[in-house]
Amino acid sequence: MDSRISKRASAASDSITLAITAKANAMKKQGHKVIGFGAGEPDFDTPDNIKEAAISAIKNGKTKYTAVSGIDELKEAIIEKFRKDNHLEYGKENILVSCGAKHSLYNIMQATLNEKDQVIVPAPYWVSYIDQVMLTGAKPVVLKTKNFKIMPEKLEKAINSKTKMLILNSPSNPTGAVYTKEELKKIAEICKKNNILVISDEIYEKLIYDGEHYSIASVDEEMKKLTIVVNGVSKAYSMTGWRIGYCAGDKDIIKAASQIQSHSTSNPTSIAQWAAVEALRGPQQFIEKMKFSFKERRDFMVKSLNKIKGVKCDLPAGAFYVFLKVSKLYNEQVKNSADFCTQLLEKEKVAAIPGSGFGDDNYIRFSYACSMDDIKEGLERMKKFCESLK
Ligand SMILES: Cc1ncc(COP(=O)(O)O)c(C=O)c1O
């Protein structure tokens, strides 16, 4: 081990996602037509009204430090959003604006977790949860799910005196699973009984095709006090590069998370904050248009994948990913999800993400945040690759 590097940093995992993406990019540079099913961001441009708001902010000199926790105008827009969409009432003291939802998650974990605390992370999980928990010195406890959802009896069994937090993500990356109100109420009962904090990552809230979004924080006042809701503008408004996320929760936790932010990044970019005000308060039709395209692509992708022998996937209710089981096709050369994705990329020039990074090696993740033409071409190549494995 390199003694210059801290134990914390050494424990952070190398991202297999980044490795595959880097390889795909190198192949593209060499002139190969790579089909990218790896994307974690919408393939739509940020709407013009949002860009204009950022340009006005620059022209009007809104280019200086802001309050660490965000400008009042954005906090007010976030409070309105929670009231309108989630029937949740918050004050400004309950809101922290950060540099993307990932940063919100990081700040909350740094503000609440101590060494030896345990955090329950249902699998499949979004890759960064595990590393972010470990960066605090706490221990992630991976919880197996059924049909990609928590089984309440298993959750109850996983809880012990060290359990401090549960991480929920609905709609989920990578599975697209969306919890119903009834399911969340059962989980909430267990969390309340055991006084467990919940981080509810709702970044894909606006991208639901079947069913509707429900926040566990809206179960009742007691659950609201235990929950820190994380959301942001990255996915809903195709603003991944602008880096604006936010969280809402108990004022003492938010204050502690703001302290962490104040000594690390200070405020998120002033210009992007003004753009986020326009995203939340301006016309919302963009989301419906994007959702319409995503749904069409999802339906086509799932139907086509299920026609391939050895591949199986359910219809995901939200987000823009299909998590497909490919383990039936594993053989001497393709032993796991990393082999599968590496060879799919090398042989057929299709980039996808191995399930091992999400805690399930039987699966791989396809993103449908790409054109229908690319989806059609990529699925043809995928079929050819799967047939070659038999
Ligand atoms: C489940 C989940 N949470 C949080 C994030 C981070 O979002 P942001 O780009 O706002 O940091 C992502 C991004 O991929 C995600 O998939």
The ligand as a Gaussian input file, in Angstrom:
#p B3LYP/6-31G(d) Opt

LIG

0 1
 C      -29.406000       7.144000      -7.788000
 C      -28.606000       8.362000      -8.048000
 N      -28.450000       9.259000      -7.059000
 C      -27.730000      10.367000      -7.228000
 C      -27.112000      10.634000      -8.426000
 C      -26.274000      11.885000      -8.550000
 O      -26.912000      12.906000      -9.208000
 P      -26.164000      14.306000      -9.456000
 O      -25.725000      14.289000     -10.873000
 O      -27.212000      15.352000      -9.192000
 O      -25.034000      14.398000      -8.510000
 C      -27.237000       9.736000      -9.490000
 C      -26.549000       9.987000     -10.774000
 O      -26.324000       9.122000     -11.575000
 C      -28.017000       8.574000      -9.310000
 O      -28.169000       7.682000     -10.287000

